[in-house]
Amino acid sequence: MQKIDKIAKKLNLKKIIHFGDYIAKVDFSNLKKSKGKLILVTSINPTPYGEGKTTCAIAIADNLAKAKKKVCLALREPSLGPVFGVKGGAVGSGKSMLVPPEEINLHFTGDFHAITSANNLLCAIIDNHIYQGNKLKIKEVLFHRTIDLNDRALRQIKLNGRDESFSITPASEIMSIITLAQDENDLKNRLANILVGFNEKDKPVYAKDLKAENAMFKLLKYAFMPNLVQTKMGTPAIVHAGPFANISLGTNSVVSLKTALASSKYVITEAGFGFDNGGEKFLDCLCQQNNFDPSLIIVVATIKALIHHGSGKDEGEKLSSGFENLIHHCKTIKSVYNKKALVCLNIFDGDNENLIKLFATLCQNANLEFIQIKPFSQEFLSVAKKIEALCQTSSTIKFAYSFKQPLTEKIKNIATKIYGAKKVSFTETAKQNLKKIEKYAKNLPVIIAKTQYSLSNNPSLLGEPKDFEITITDIELKNGAGFVLAIAGKMLLMPGLAKTNNYENM
């Protein structure tokens, strides 16, 4: 590893705060105007095998760096809970890895701990206010506790006589606020505007009514600063924020993206899970709010994952059938967002050569640009040249919806244009909550929480399902973060540990 001062120098970052020799916080104040080309890495709908978006993003950045391009990664921080469970770490693998991996995967710079503390401080303030006489007459509490561990026992608890629950820290509204805030003043304002509940007259109660925002801001002051690390090959990586893509935004922070874009020619970022989850939210929310315009969108797939999405009597037929999931995402990127899609096949040592050739033929028949890489061994096929050429002819981004549209229209646009749903329905609970929050939710983006495994909200419908309906079961206003959360189906905000877990091997 190179000393972090040397990594900062590659990006001309003048002000950093050292967390040892190889990790630093970045002072993002007084940034120069953005000059970099933004490249988004996303994927097909994920499978149990993993597609390797982070690994491929790191490999592509290293490849550009080898080609003497000024490049920076902008990635999310790993959540602690899944590290101990089945998923494991989130720093890549093999030669395509962020370092130091254990520090990044575990406590890192304490950002998630600070977010957890700020979240639970507000919960304690709410309960104390009610205990001390409830001057604000809070009747319904909407803000819940969080912890960054997989702990299914905390999904449903009793607290002061009411039903309560914990979510995992990446699902916390504070995490979304850290992700979306533009600067310290914006951070404080968003904290102040968190909707904590409703009073006896059905009027909203905010964190500022409890005078909570200043104390929360103090806890988050350093957590709001992006973190600087490097890849094994010495490519700079800004790693910050970590909302999950199936239940939240699925992207790294606005301030980390702006820091990277002001400091390098190429910025490689990643959106969580499939394009229909993290990719859509990145484009429709972050890009629309911040005038980001990706020069290229890379869609990662593997042979094994495409076979999992397909059906047929042999692997060739299954691959051809599962390929429809990849085509769906690439067509959406072009038709809805007016962007180029570059397919990236993540090749593993055990992949069948005939199936790799079939994949290439399928891409050519579908008129899809594609690259093949082996990120574990850092073998590339002219990746840098192709990416550079495609970035030179980028078109202006369009969006799936406008912020000015009614909430129901935004939800329907996402479901029909991005997922391919035939119809969208709303449960009575969703209709009631929509009516309750609609007047407070003007011109806000929509974040749909749905399964990552399918284009639909049914995880068993793989490939490219047809004629399906999306059901919105609930709607919540995340007023501090500044978006409306629409829940499609039953979504878990607190994962659990499995029968066999990674903590056993540590």
PERASUL-V295172 format. One record per run of one state. SS is the DSSP state (hx for helix, st for strand, lp for the rest). FROM is the first residue (numbers start at 1). TO is the last residue. If there is no record, write none. Layout:
# PERASUL-V295172
SS;FROM;TO / SS;FROM;TO
This chain:
# PERASUL-V295172
lp;1;3 / hx;4;10 / lp;11;15 / st;16;18 / lp;19;23 / st;24;26 / lp;27;36 / st;37;43 / lp;44;52 / hx;53;66 / lp;67;70 / st;71;75 / lp;76;79 / hx;80;84 / lp;85;91 / st;92;93 / lp;94;95 / st;96;99 / lp;100;100 / hx;101;105 / lp;106;110 / hx;111;131 / lp;132;137 / st;138;141 / lp;142;144 / st;145;147 / lp;148;151 / hx;152;154 / lp;155;156 / st;157;159 / lp;160;161 / st;162;164 / lp;165;165 / st;166;168 / hx;169;171 / lp;172;172 / hx;173;180 / lp;181;183 / hx;184;192 / lp;193;194 / st;195;199 / lp;200;203 / st;204;206 / hx;207;210 / lp;211;212 / hx;213;220 / lp;221;226 / st;227;231 / lp;232;235 / st;236;239 / lp;240;253 / hx;254;263 / lp;264;265 / st;266;270 / lp;271;274 / hx;275;290 / lp;291;295 / st;296;301 / lp;302;302 / hx;303;309 / lp;310;314 / hx;315;335 / lp;336;340 / st;341;346 / lp;347;352 / hx;353;365 / lp;366;368 / st;369;374 / lp;375;378 / st;379;380 / lp;381;382 / hx;383;391 / lp;392;406 / hx;407;419 / lp;420;422 / st;423;426 / lp;427;427 / hx;428;440 / lp;441;444 / st;445;449 / lp;450;468 / st;469;478 / lp;479;482 / st;483;488 / lp;489;501 / hx;502;505 / lp;506;506
